Amino acid sequence: MRDIFNQELKQLGSDLETMARQVATAIERAAESLSNGDIIIAEQVIDADERINDLQRDIDDMCIMLLARQQPVAGDLRNVISALRMAQTLERQGDLARHIAAIARGRYPEPPVPEPVMGLILQMADAAVRAGADVARLIATHDLELAAQIQRGDSELDSLHRQSFQMILDPAHDLSRQQVVDAVLMGRFLERFGDHSTSVARRMAYLVSGGAPG
C-alpha cells in the first residue's frame, strides 16, 4: 500500500513539474508576443492556457483522492497540500500570461503602448520570464536557496511596477485612454505574476523545511 502511495506522490510531483514548465513557457511566449507584435504566438499562448487548466484540475482531483483514500499525516500531508496550493497558484499565473497575450493580440499590429512606456513593460516582462523559469526549476529541484532567491527577486518587479505608474501618469507621454488602460493592466498582470512566484517559493520552503509557508 505504501509503495502505491509513493508512486502516486511521484506522479503528483511529475505533473506539477510539467505544469510549471508550461507556465514558464506561457509567460516567455506572452512576453515575446508583446516584444515582437506576434499575433500567432499570442494566439498560441491563449490556446495553450486550457492545457494548464486541465493539468490543474488533474492535480486537484489527485490530491483530493489521496487525501480521502490515504488520509496522509505529517510530511505526506504537507506534500499533498503543498502540491494542491502550488497548482492553484500556477494556474493563476497561466491566466496572467493569457491576459498579457490577449492584450498583444487585441492591439496588433501596433504595440499596446508607445515608448518609453513599452520599454518599461518589457523590462517587467523579462523579470517575469526569469521568475517563471526559476519556479519551474524550483519545483523540479526543491532547492531552498533558489526559493529564497525567487522571493528576493520579486522586489525588482515591484519596483518596476511603481515606476510604470509614474511613467503612465506623466503627461509628457500623452497616452490615449486605451493605452493607459493597457499599460496599467499589463503592469498589474506582470506584478501579480511575480507575487505568485513568491507564493510558490514560500510554499516550497514550507514543503522542504516544515516551517510556516508565509
C-alpha positions as CSV (number, residue, x, y, z in Angstrom):
1,M,0.0,0.0,0.0
2,R,2.8,2.4,0.9
3,D,4.5,1.6,-2.5
4,I,1.4,2.6,-4.3
5,F,1.1,5.8,-2.3
6,N,4.8,6.7,-3.1
7,Q,4.1,6.1,-6.8
8,E,1.1,8.4,-6.6
9,L,3.1,11.1,-4.9
10,K,5.8,10.8,-7.5
11,Q,3.2,11.2,-10.3
12,L,1.8,14.2,-8.5
13,G,5.3,15.8,-8.4
14,S,5.8,15.0,-12.0
15,D,2.5,16.6,-13.0
16,L,3.4,19.7,-11.0
17,E,6.8,19.9,-12.8
18,T,5.0,19.7,-16.1
19,M,2.6,22.4,-15.2
20,A,5.3,24.7,-14.0
21,R,7.2,24.2,-17.3
22,Q,4.1,25.0,-19.3
23,V,3.6,28.2,-17.2
24,A,7.2,29.2,-17.8
25,T,6.7,28.7,-21.5
26,A,3.5,30.7,-21.5
27,I,4.9,33.8,-19.9
28,E,8.0,33.6,-22.1
29,R,5.9,33.4,-25.2
30,A,3.5,36.1,-23.9
31,A,6.5,38.4,-23.4
32,E,7.7,37.5,-27.0
33,S,4.3,38.4,-28.4
34,L,4.5,41.8,-26.7
35,S,8.0,42.4,-27.8
36,N,7.6,41.3,-31.4
37,G,4.0,42.1,-32.0
38,D,3.5,38.5,-33.0
39,I,-0.2,37.6,-33.2
40,I,0.4,34.0,-33.9
41,I,2.4,33.5,-30.7
42,A,-0.2,35.5,-28.8
43,E,-2.9,33.1,-30.0
44,Q,-0.8,30.1,-29.2
45,V,-0.4,31.3,-25.6
46,I,-4.2,31.9,-25.3
47,D,-5.0,28.4,-26.7
48,A,-2.3,26.7,-24.5
49,D,-3.8,28.0,-21.3
50,E,-6.5,25.4,-21.5
51,R,-3.8,22.7,-21.1
52,I,-2.6,24.4,-18.0
53,N,-6.1,24.5,-16.7
54,D,-6.6,20.8,-17.4
55,L,-3.4,19.9,-15.5
56,Q,-4.5,22.0,-12.6
57,R,-7.8,20.1,-12.5
58,D,-6.0,16.7,-12.7
59,I,-3.7,17.7,-9.9
60,D,-6.7,18.9,-7.8
61,D,-8.5,15.6,-8.4
62,M,-5.4,13.6,-7.5
63,C,-4.8,15.5,-4.3
64,I,-8.5,15.1,-3.2
65,M,-8.3,11.4,-4.0
66,L,-5.1,11.0,-2.0
67,L,-6.5,12.9,1.0
68,A,-9.7,10.8,1.0
69,R,-8.2,7.4,0.4
70,Q,-4.8,7.6,2.1
71,Q,-5.5,10.1,4.9
72,P,-1.9,11.2,4.9
73,V,-0.3,12.7,8.0
74,A,2.8,14.8,8.8
75,G,5.2,15.1,5.8
76,D,2.9,13.2,3.4
77,L,0.0,15.6,4.2
78,R,2.3,18.5,3.8
79,N,3.4,17.2,0.4
80,V,-0.2,16.8,-0.9
81,I,-1.5,20.1,0.4
82,S,1.6,21.9,-1.0
83,A,1.0,20.4,-4.4
84,L,-2.6,21.4,-4.3
85,R,-1.8,25.0,-3.4
86,M,1.1,25.4,-5.8
87,A,-1.0,24.0,-8.7
88,Q,-3.7,26.6,-7.9
89,T,-1.1,29.4,-8.0
90,L,0.5,28.1,-11.2
91,E,-3.0,28.1,-12.8
92,R,-3.4,31.8,-11.9
93,Q,0.0,32.5,-13.5
94,G,-1.1,30.8,-16.6
95,D,-4.2,33.0,-16.7
96,L,-2.0,36.1,-16.3
97,A,0.2,35.0,-19.3
98,R,-3.0,34.6,-21.3
99,H,-4.2,38.0,-20.3
100,I,-1.0,39.6,-21.5
101,A,-1.1,37.7,-24.8
102,A,-4.7,38.8,-25.3
103,I,-3.6,42.5,-25.0
104,A,-0.9,41.9,-27.6
105,R,-3.4,40.2,-29.9
106,G,-6.0,42.9,-29.4
107,R,-3.7,45.8,-30.3
108,Y,-2.0,44.0,-33.3
109,P,-0.3,45.2,-35.5
110,E,0.5,48.1,-33.2
111,P,2.3,47.8,-29.9
112,P,-0.2,48.3,-27.0
113,V,1.6,51.4,-25.7
114,P,4.4,53.6,-27.2
115,E,7.9,54.0,-26.0
116,P,9.3,54.6,-23.4
117,V,6.4,53.0,-21.5
118,M,6.6,49.9,-23.6
119,G,10.3,49.6,-22.8
120,L,9.5,49.5,-19.1
121,I,6.7,47.0,-19.6
122,L,9.1,44.8,-21.5
123,Q,11.6,45.1,-18.6
124,M,8.8,43.8,-16.3
125,A,8.1,41.0,-18.8
126,D,11.7,39.9,-18.7
127,A,11.7,39.8,-14.9
128,A,8.5,37.7,-15.0
129,V,10.0,35.3,-17.5
130,R,13.0,34.8,-15.3
131,A,10.7,34.2,-12.3
132,G,8.7,31.7,-14.3
133,A,11.8,29.8,-15.3
134,D,13.1,29.8,-11.7
135,V,9.8,28.5,-10.4
136,A,9.9,25.6,-12.8
137,R,13.4,24.8,-11.8
138,L,12.5,25.1,-8.1
139,I,9.6,22.6,-8.4
140,A,12.0,20.2,-10.1
141,T,14.9,20.6,-7.6
142,H,13.3,21.7,-4.2
143,D,16.3,24.0,-3.8
144,L,15.8,26.2,-0.8
145,E,18.4,28.7,-1.9
146,L,16.6,29.1,-5.2
147,A,13.3,29.6,-3.2
148,A,15.0,32.4,-1.3
149,Q,16.4,33.9,-4.5
150,I,12.9,34.0,-6.0
151,Q,11.5,35.8,-3.0
152,R,14.3,38.4,-3.1
153,G,13.9,38.8,-6.8
154,D,10.2,39.9,-6.5
155,S,11.3,43.3,-5.3
156,E,12.6,44.1,-8.9
157,L,9.1,43.6,-10.3
158,D,7.6,45.6,-7.5
159,S,10.0,48.5,-8.2
160,L,9.4,48.4,-11.9
161,H,5.6,48.4,-11.3
162,R,5.9,51.5,-9.2
163,Q,8.0,53.2,-12.0
164,S,5.3,52.2,-14.5
165,F,2.7,54.1,-12.7
166,Q,4.8,57.2,-12.6
167,M,5.5,57.0,-16.3
168,I,1.9,56.3,-17.2
169,L,0.8,59.4,-15.2
170,D,3.4,61.6,-16.8
171,P,1.5,63.9,-19.2
172,A,4.7,64.2,-21.4
173,H,4.0,60.7,-22.7
174,D,0.5,61.7,-23.9
175,L,-1.1,58.3,-23.8
176,S,-4.6,57.7,-25.1
177,R,-7.3,56.4,-22.7
178,Q,-6.9,52.9,-24.1
179,Q,-3.1,53.0,-23.8
180,V,-3.4,54.0,-20.2
181,V,-5.7,51.1,-19.5
182,D,-3.5,48.6,-21.4
183,A,-0.3,49.9,-19.6
184,V,-2.0,49.6,-16.2
185,L,-3.3,46.2,-16.8
186,M,0.0,44.8,-18.2
187,G,1.9,46.2,-15.3
188,R,-0.6,44.7,-12.9
189,F,-0.6,41.3,-14.6
190,L,3.2,41.1,-14.6
191,E,3.5,42.3,-11.0
192,R,1.0,39.7,-9.9
193,F,2.9,37.0,-11.8
194,G,5.9,37.9,-9.6
195,D,3.8,37.8,-6.5
196,H,2.6,34.3,-7.4
197,S,6.2,33.2,-8.0
198,T,7.0,34.3,-4.5
199,S,4.0,32.4,-3.2
200,V,5.2,29.2,-4.8
201,A,8.7,29.7,-3.4
202,R,7.3,30.2,0.1
203,R,5.2,27.1,-0.3
204,M,8.2,25.1,-1.4
205,A,10.2,26.3,1.6
206,Y,7.3,25.0,3.8
207,L,7.3,21.7,2.0
208,V,11.0,21.2,2.4
209,S,11.6,22.6,5.8
210,G,8.2,22.2,7.5
211,G,8.2,25.9,8.6
212,A,5.3,28.2,8.1
213,P,4.6,28.9,4.4
214,G,4.1,32.6,4.9
